[in-house]
Amino acid sequence: MSLSKSIARKVIFPFITGVGIDKLFLMKARKKSIIINFHGVTSVIGNRFNNRHFDVSDFEKTLVYLKHNFNIVSLSEIFKNHQSGVAPQKKTVALTFDDGYLNNFTVALPILKKHNIPATFYLISKGLQDDSYYVWPDIVDLIQKNIRKDIILNSYVFKFPGFYCEELDKSLVDFIKSSGYSRDTYINELALAYPYYKTTAKQFPELIELIRKDDFSKYSQEPLIEYGSHTHAHYNLEYLTDEESRFEMGESKRIIVELTGKKVISIAFPDGSYSKRTLELAKEAGYENLVAVEYKFKENNQQSGLLSRFTISNSTTPESNMLRLAMQFDKYAF
């Protein structure tokens, strides 16, 4: 980490939030409600192969800040208020967690319960069915962390160290994201070529393990948690056919309903990826509350069933995140 970045994190951002400058930005924000998104929360210190997991102490510090400065409600309530045109008096947030990492249940949930904070967990249903299934970006991150040479995939060369292909004008991750159902072929090819990733994965199970069916039975009726779909196998939906999208959204819903006995009316699009057709298919599948990352089409701002989210960064400090949230509130809020 550079000296300037270290000073900003340790001195400047704590000072800014300590004197309340973040609150001035929030006071000026015109909008009232926002959805905040996390992925994982971990107690693992150092040696992380990705930045999807929030440090447990920083996570609790963030929750305390949010509870002090916002009204925290369930996602279903924030959608209900938005769709009915109800503007809350106090700025309001709902919390979501993507992917269904096991640490959401073993690390994050106890802290949520300690502070009586509701949240929505978006599950990748294939993880509930297949104990050997891992989210593909984790596999790619594990491979990239330990390789010091170019990666060749489908005859394309992704140059070390950034693993970027000039011919495609895409990174390795972006190439795989946009490959639709061919994604699994590419991931299997990488896994065979670089099998050592499994060794690294075993060293840090808290950073890669998803919730499995047997463990999920203990949590399926948690009163503070709403469950939603993150599709069946985490494909970027805009690159799928109608038939493939229907399966991803329908199978996920079926499995989660079967395991919880509750209606599943909300879906979070993986990587915020969707098309106008995706929105139609999601509605057809019975999803009422749709969440993305940012709006992709201008007219989406008028659709009450689709809302954007502010994603918390796991690679910086709580103070930096809270300042960023305050400064960008109106961009992601509604």
ZIJONOR-V627403 format. One line per field, one symbol per residue. ss: DSSP state (h for helix, s for strand, l for the rest). burial: 1 if it has 16 or more other C-alpha atoms within 10 Angstrom, else 0. A space follows every 50 residues. Layout:
# ZIJONOR-V627403
ss=???
burial=???
This chain:
# ZIJONOR-V627403
ss=llhhhhhhhhhhhhhhhhllhhhhhhhhllllsssssslsssllllllll llssshhhhhhhhhhhhhhlssllhhhhhhhhhhlllllllsssssslll shhhhhhhhhhhhhllllssssslhhhhhllllllhhhhhhhhhhlllll sssllssssllllssllllsshhhhhhllhhhhhhhhhhhhhhlllhhhh hhhlhhhllsllhhhhllllllllssssslllllllhhhllhhhhhhhhh hhhhhhhhhhlllllssslhhhlllhhhhhhhhhllllsssllllllhhh hhlllssllssllllllhhhhhhhhhhlhhhhll
burial=00000000100111001000111011001011111111111100000011 01111101110110000001111111011001000000001111111111 11111011101100001111111111110000111101111111000001 10000011100011100000110011111110100110011001001000 10000111111110010001000011111111111111110000110111 11101110010011111111111110011011001111111111100001 0001111111111100111111111110110111
